[in-house]
Amino acid sequence: MVLVGFGQQAFAQGGSVVSPNTVGRENVINTAVPFLRISPDARSGAMGDVGVALSPDASATYWNFSKLNFAQEDAGISISYTPWLTELVSDVFLAYLSGYQKLDNRQVVGGSIRYFDLGDMRFRNSQGEGQGFFHPREFAVDAGYARMLSPHWSLGIALRYIYSNLASGVSVGNVSFKPGQAVAGDITVFYTNKVDYGSIADQGKQGTWRFGVAVTNIGSKISYASNAQYKNFIPTNLGVGGAYTYQFDRYNKLTLSVDINKLLVPTPDSSDLDDDGVLDYREKSVISGIFGSFSDAPGGFKEEFHELKYSVGLEYWYNNLFALRAGYFNENKHKGNRKFFTLGLGLKYLGFGLNFSYLVPSGKGPQRNPLSNTLRFSLLYNFR
């Protein structure tokens, strides 16, 4: 059971009060439907949430759809389960189902569904009075297409429908809440190339470079009230990643992968130049929010740099049967201060794959990660 308070403003998931002067202070970028940025699969979850340039599997529909052109199998399916806030509640979780199918040697289609269940909540108003119980839930349905442009390059696109029912039927003052709906899309690019260091007689040593760029959740704003003063941005994101795999011999290989992510939404600012009671950054259009996100931070370039999030992951495979993984995620202290280590392992056998990940507990109070002490898993099956 979770207690949630409502004020007189339109509901915005993860919202916060903007300080009159945000320069040099904590200034977290908040969006609606943040579940769209939760890493859904255990493999990437065990590697510090890297995935933009990681070798492709069925979970690539979330990270970078264009990777799927270079998948070794003709088709694959994946299902993942992520408990959420397990140290506080037992009924909040994220489920993820994804799959793909190659049409030929140059084309692939796929899709996924993400379902975020927030459990049973009891709502209270600002006076602490009970407003009844509700069971919030959200989901997103995707469909995508990718085409190989050359032996090394591919391009992918995806479309997404987003549904967020957080407080449907609840009224606070003159505000009645409804499910929020939005549509969005992804544009992704992927590059891969192999470097041979020796022949089979020399134990088959080789390396593989991979690079990826993914602009995800480019779409409409979302609102939870028909008479809201403004609509909320969804988490449009730019992800850039690189990975290198070194094949020591026929049985052993090691991958290092690095991702950098930045939200392409306005940075909170305290200005209201038109004096209409709504802060200017909330009134920006989606397009101006995307392009302006590189230069709109009140703290200038320094604050823009702080908005970058870094992920680093390692993956070791033995004979393509057993994997060990580890990773680290870092976010600036003024932009959320999420910093954590991850661990995990993977198994493959006869087309089946099973991945586990664990987030090492860190932080206290509000800084405690919702996935601390949580075991996540993914089950995959590849069709040849």
C-alpha positions as CSV (number, residue, x, y, z in Angstrom):
1,M,0.0,0.0,0.0
2,V,1.4,3.4,-1.0
3,L,0.1,6.8,0.2
4,V,0.0,9.5,-2.4
5,G,-0.9,13.2,-1.9
6,F,-2.7,15.4,-4.4
7,G,-2.5,19.2,-4.6
8,Q,-4.5,21.6,-6.7
9,Q,-2.2,21.4,-9.7
10,A,-2.5,18.9,-12.6
11,F,-1.0,15.6,-11.8
12,A,2.5,15.1,-13.1
13,Q,4.4,11.8,-12.4
14,G,7.6,12.5,-10.6
15,G,7.0,16.3,-10.4
16,S,8.9,18.7,-8.2
17,V,8.8,22.3,-7.1
18,V,11.2,24.5,-9.0
19,S,13.4,26.8,-6.9
20,P,13.2,30.5,-7.6
21,N,16.9,30.3,-8.4
22,T,18.0,26.9,-9.9
23,V,21.5,28.0,-10.8
24,G,24.1,25.8,-9.0
25,R,21.5,23.9,-7.1
26,E,19.7,20.6,-7.4
27,N,17.6,20.8,-10.6
28,V,16.3,17.4,-11.6
29,I,14.6,17.1,-15.0
30,N,11.2,15.4,-14.5
31,T,8.9,13.9,-17.1
32,A,5.7,12.0,-17.2
33,V,5.7,8.2,-17.8
34,P,9.3,7.7,-16.5
35,F,8.8,3.9,-16.7
36,L,9.8,4.3,-20.4
37,R,13.4,4.9,-19.2
38,I,13.6,1.9,-16.8
39,S,16.0,-0.7,-18.2
40,P,13.7,-3.6,-18.9
41,D,16.1,-6.6,-19.5
42,A,18.4,-8.4,-17.0
43,R,21.4,-8.5,-19.4
44,S,21.7,-4.7,-19.7
45,G,20.6,-4.3,-16.1
46,A,23.6,-6.4,-15.0
47,M,25.9,-4.1,-17.0
48,G,25.1,-0.7,-15.5
49,D,22.2,-0.1,-18.0
50,V,24.3,-0.1,-21.2
51,G,22.5,-1.3,-24.3
52,V,22.7,1.1,-27.2
53,A,25.7,-0.6,-28.8
54,L,25.7,-4.0,-27.1
55,S,25.5,-7.1,-29.3
56,P,21.9,-7.7,-30.4
57,D,19.3,-10.0,-28.9
58,A,15.5,-9.9,-28.7
59,S,15.6,-7.1,-26.0
60,A,17.2,-4.7,-28.6
61,T,13.7,-3.4,-29.4
62,Y,14.1,-1.2,-26.3
63,W,17.7,-0.1,-26.7
64,N,18.4,0.3,-30.4
65,F,16.1,-1.4,-33.0
66,S,18.6,-1.1,-35.8
67,K,20.9,-3.6,-34.0
68,L,18.5,-6.5,-35.0
69,N,19.8,-6.6,-38.6
70,F,23.0,-8.1,-37.2
71,A,21.4,-10.7,-34.9
72,Q,22.8,-14.1,-35.5
73,E,19.4,-15.8,-35.4
74,D,16.5,-15.3,-37.8
75,A,14.0,-14.6,-35.0
76,G,13.9,-14.3,-31.2
77,I,11.6,-13.6,-28.3
78,S,12.3,-12.3,-24.8
79,I,10.3,-11.9,-21.6
80,S,11.6,-10.0,-18.5
81,Y,10.4,-9.3,-15.0
82,T,11.6,-6.5,-12.8
83,P,10.3,-6.1,-9.2
84,W,10.2,-2.5,-8.1
85,L,10.6,-1.0,-4.6
86,T,10.8,-4.5,-3.1
87,E,12.1,-3.2,0.2
88,L,8.8,-1.2,0.6
89,V,6.1,-3.1,-1.3
90,S,5.5,-6.4,-3.0
91,D,3.0,-5.5,-5.7
92,V,4.9,-3.1,-8.0
93,F,6.7,-4.5,-11.0
94,L,7.7,-4.0,-14.7
95,A,7.1,-6.7,-17.2
96,Y,8.6,-6.7,-20.7
97,L,7.8,-8.8,-23.7
98,S,9.7,-8.3,-27.0
99,G,10.5,-10.2,-30.2
100,Y,11.7,-9.8,-33.8
101,Q,11.6,-11.6,-37.1
102,K,14.0,-11.2,-40.1
103,L,12.2,-10.8,-43.4
104,D,15.4,-11.4,-45.4
105,N,19.1,-10.6,-45.1
106,R,18.5,-6.8,-45.1
107,Q,15.2,-6.3,-43.3
108,V,13.8,-7.1,-39.8
109,V,10.5,-6.3,-38.0
110,G,9.7,-6.6,-34.4
111,G,7.7,-5.3,-31.5
112,S,7.4,-5.2,-27.7
113,I,5.1,-4.3,-24.8
114,R,6.1,-2.8,-21.5
115,Y,3.7,-3.0,-18.6
116,F,4.3,-1.2,-15.3
117,D,2.0,-2.1,-12.4
118,L,2.2,0.4,-9.5
119,G,0.2,-1.8,-7.1
120,D,-2.6,-0.7,-4.8
121,M,-2.5,3.0,-3.7
122,R,-4.4,5.0,-1.2
123,F,-4.8,8.6,-2.2
124,R,-4.9,11.5,0.3
125,N,-5.4,15.2,-0.3
126,S,-3.3,18.0,1.1
127,Q,-5.2,17.9,4.4
128,G,-4.4,14.2,4.8
129,E,-8.0,13.1,4.1
130,G,-8.5,9.8,2.4
131,Q,-9.5,9.9,-1.2
132,G,-10.0,6.2,-1.8
133,F,-8.0,3.4,-3.3
134,F,-6.8,3.0,-6.8
135,H,-4.6,0.6,-8.8
136,P,-2.5,2.7,-11.2
137,R,-0.9,1.0,-14.3
138,E,0.9,2.0,-17.4
139,F,1.9,0.3,-20.6
140,A,3.6,1.0,-24.0
141,V,3.2,-1.0,-27.2
142,D,5.9,-0.7,-29.9
143,A,6.3,-1.8,-33.5
144,G,9.5,-1.3,-35.5
145,Y,11.3,-1.9,-38.7
146,A,15.1,-1.9,-39.5
147,R,17.0,-2.1,-42.8
148,M,20.6,-2.8,-43.4
149,L,22.2,0.0,-45.4
150,S,25.6,-1.8,-46.0
151,P,27.5,-4.7,-44.5
152,H,28.3,-2.5,-41.5
153,W,25.5,0.0,-41.1
154,S,21.8,-0.2,-40.4
155,L,18.9,2.2,-39.7
156,G,15.8,1.5,-37.6
157,I,12.5,3.2,-36.8
158,A,9.8,2.4,-34.2
159,L,6.4,3.7,-33.3
160,R,4.9,3.6,-29.8
161,Y,1.5,4.0,-28.1
162,I,1.7,5.0,-24.5
163,Y,-1.1,4.6,-21.9
164,S,-0.8,5.9,-18.4
165,N,-3.7,5.4,-15.9
166,L,-2.5,6.9,-12.6
167,A,-5.6,8.4,-11.1
168,S,-8.6,8.0,-13.4
169,G,-11.9,9.1,-11.8
170,V,-10.2,11.0,-8.9
171,S,-11.2,14.6,-8.5
172,V,-9.3,17.3,-6.5
173,G,-11.1,20.6,-6.3
174,N,-12.1,21.4,-9.9
175,V,-9.6,19.0,-11.4
176,S,-10.8,15.6,-12.6
177,F,-8.1,13.1,-13.6
178,K,-8.1,10.8,-16.6
179,P,-5.8,8.3,-18.2
180,G,-2.9,10.0,-20.1
181,Q,-2.2,8.9,-23.7
182,A,0.6,9.7,-26.1
183,V,2.3,8.5,-29.3
184,A,6.0,8.5,-29.9
185,G,8.7,7.1,-32.2
186,D,12.4,6.1,-32.2
187,I,15.1,6.7,-34.8
188,T,18.2,4.5,-34.4
189,V,21.5,3.9,-36.2
190,F,24.0,1.0,-35.7
191,Y,27.5,0.2,-36.9
192,T,29.5,-2.9,-36.5
193,N,32.8,-4.1,-37.9
194,K,35.2,-7.0,-37.2
195,V,39.0,-6.9,-36.9
196,D,40.9,-10.2,-37.4
197,Y,44.1,-10.6,-35.3
198,G,44.9,-14.1,-36.5
199,S,43.8,-17.2,-38.3
200,I,42.1,-20.2,-36.8
201,A,45.5,-21.8,-36.4
202,D,46.4,-18.7,-34.2
203,Q,43.4,-19.5,-32.0
204,G,41.0,-17.3,-34.0
205,K,41.6,-14.1,-32.1
206,Q,39.5,-11.2,-33.4
207,G,37.8,-8.0,-32.2
208,T,34.4,-6.5,-33.0
209,W,33.6,-2.8,-32.8
210,R,30.0,-1.6,-32.4
211,F,28.6,1.9,-32.2
212,G,25.0,3.1,-31.9
213,V,22.9,6.2,-31.7
214,A,19.3,6.1,-30.5
215,V,16.8,9.0,-30.2
216,T,13.8,7.5,-28.5
217,N,10.4,8.6,-27.3
218,I,10.0,11.5,-29.8
219,G,6.4,12.2,-29.4
220,S,3.4,14.2,-28.1
221,K,3.0,15.6,-24.6
222,I,0.7,13.8,-22.2
223,S,-1.9,15.2,-19.8
224,Y,-3.8,13.6,-16.9
225,A,-6.5,16.3,-16.6
226,S,-8.7,17.9,-19.3
227,N,-8.4,21.3,-17.7
228,A,-4.7,21.2,-16.9
229,Q,-2.7,24.4,-17.4
230,Y,0.0,22.5,-19.3
231,K,0.8,19.1,-20.7
232,N,3.8,17.1,-19.5
233,F,6.8,16.1,-21.6
234,I,7.5,12.4,-22.1
235,P,11.1,11.2,-21.7
236,T,12.6,11.9,-25.2
237,N,16.2,10.7,-24.9
238,L,19.4,10.7,-26.8
239,G,21.6,7.6,-26.3
240,V,25.1,7.2,-27.7
241,G,27.0,4.0,-27.2
242,G,30.1,2.1,-28.1
243,A,31.2,-1.5,-27.4
244,Y,34.3,-3.6,-28.2
245,T,34.4,-7.4,-28.0
246,Y,37.7,-9.2,-27.9
247,Q,37.7,-12.9,-28.8
248,F,40.7,-14.4,-26.9
249,D,40.2,-17.8,-28.5
250,R,37.4,-20.2,-29.5
251,Y,36.0,-20.3,-26.0
252,N,36.6,-16.9,-24.3
253,K,35.5,-13.4,-25.1
254,L,35.2,-10.1,-23.2
255,T,33.0,-7.1,-24.0
256,L,33.4,-3.6,-22.8
257,S,30.4,-1.3,-23.4
258,V,29.9,2.4,-22.6
259,D,26.6,4.5,-23.0
260,I,26.0,8.2,-22.6
261,N,22.4,9.4,-22.3
262,K,20.7,12.8,-22.2
263,L,17.1,13.7,-21.9
264,L,15.9,15.9,-24.7
265,V,13.3,17.9,-22.7
266,P,13.5,21.4,-21.2
267,T,15.6,21.9,-18.1
268,P,13.4,23.4,-15.2
269,D,13.7,27.2,-15.1
270,S,12.0,29.7,-12.8
271,S,11.3,32.3,-15.6
272,D,7.7,33.3,-16.5
273,L,8.2,36.1,-19.1
274,D,4.6,36.2,-20.2
275,D,3.4,36.4,-16.6
276,D,0.6,33.8,-17.1
277,G,1.4,31.8,-14.0
278,V,2.9,28.9,-15.9
279,L,6.7,28.6,-16.0
280,D,8.0,29.2,-19.5
281,Y,9.8,25.8,-19.9
282,R,6.6,24.0,-19.4
283,E,4.9,25.8,-22.3
284,K,7.6,24.9,-24.9
285,S,6.6,22.7,-27.8
286,V,8.1,19.2,-28.2
287,I,10.4,20.3,-31.1
288,S,11.6,23.4,-29.3
289,G,12.1,21.3,-26.2
290,I,14.3,18.8,-28.0
291,F,16.5,21.3,-29.8
292,G,16.6,23.7,-26.9
293,S,17.6,21.0,-24.4
294,F,21.2,21.4,-25.4
295,S,21.4,25.1,-24.3
296,D,18.5,25.9,-21.9
297,A,20.0,25.0,-18.5
298,P,20.0,28.0,-16.2
299,G,23.5,27.1,-15.2
300,G,24.8,27.3,-18.7
301,F,27.2,24.8,-20.3
302,K,28.3,23.4,-16.9
303,E,24.8,22.4,-16.0
304,E,24.2,21.0,-19.5
305,F,27.2,18.8,-19.0
306,H,25.8,17.6,-15.6
307,E,22.7,16.3,-17.4
308,L,24.7,13.5,-19.1
309,K,24.3,10.0,-17.6
310,Y,27.1,7.5,-17.9
311,S,26.9,3.7,-18.0
312,V,29.8,1.2,-18.2
313,G,29.5,-2.5,-18.5
314,L,31.6,-5.6,-18.8
315,E,30.5,-9.0,-20.1
316,Y,32.6,-12.2,-20.2
317,W,31.4,-15.3,-22.1
318,Y,32.8,-18.8,-21.9
319,N,32.0,-21.0,-25.0
320,N,28.8,-19.0,-25.5
321,L,27.3,-21.0,-22.7
322,F,28.0,-19.0,-19.5
323,A,28.4,-15.3,-18.9
324,L,29.5,-13.1,-16.1
325,R,28.6,-9.4,-16.1
326,A,29.2,-6.2,-14.0
327,G,28.5,-2.5,-14.5
328,Y,28.3,0.9,-13.1
329,F,25.8,3.8,-13.6
330,N,26.6,7.4,-12.7
331,E,24.3,10.5,-12.6
332,N,25.3,13.9,-11.4
333,K,24.4,14.8,-7.8
334,H,22.4,17.8,-9.0
335,K,20.4,15.8,-11.5
336,G,19.2,12.8,-9.5
337,N,22.4,11.5,-7.9
338,R,21.8,7.9,-9.0
339,K,25.0,6.0,-8.7
340,F,25.1,2.2,-8.4
341,F,27.0,-1.0,-9.2
342,T,25.4,-4.0,-10.9
343,L,26.2,-7.7,-11.2
344,G,24.7,-10.6,-13.2
345,L,25.1,-13.8,-15.0
346,G,23.8,-15.5,-18.1
347,L,23.2,-19.0,-19.5
348,K,22.6,-20.3,-23.0
349,Y,21.6,-23.8,-24.1
350,L,19.8,-25.1,-27.2
351,G,18.3,-21.8,-28.2
352,F,17.3,-20.8,-24.7
353,G,18.9,-18.0,-22.7
354,L,18.4,-17.0,-19.1
355,N,19.8,-13.8,-17.6
356,F,19.9,-12.5,-14.0
357,S,20.9,-9.1,-12.7
358,Y,21.4,-7.7,-9.2
359,L,21.7,-4.0,-8.2
360,V,24.2,-3.6,-5.3
361,P,22.5,-1.6,-2.5
362,S,23.7,1.9,-2.1
363,G,22.5,5.2,-0.7
364,K,20.0,6.0,2.0
365,G,16.6,7.6,2.3
366,P,15.5,9.3,-0.9
367,Q,18.8,8.3,-2.6
368,R,18.0,4.6,-2.1
369,N,17.6,3.0,-5.6
370,P,14.2,1.4,-6.2
371,L,16.0,-1.7,-7.4
372,S,18.4,-2.1,-4.5
373,N,18.5,-5.7,-3.3
374,T,16.4,-6.8,-6.3
375,L,17.0,-9.8,-8.5
376,R,15.7,-9.3,-12.0
377,F,15.5,-12.0,-14.7
378,S,15.0,-12.4,-18.5
379,L,14.2,-15.5,-20.5
380,L,15.0,-15.6,-24.2
381,Y,14.5,-18.1,-27.0
382,N,16.1,-17.9,-30.4
383,F,14.6,-19.4,-33.6
384,R,17.1,-20.6,-36.2
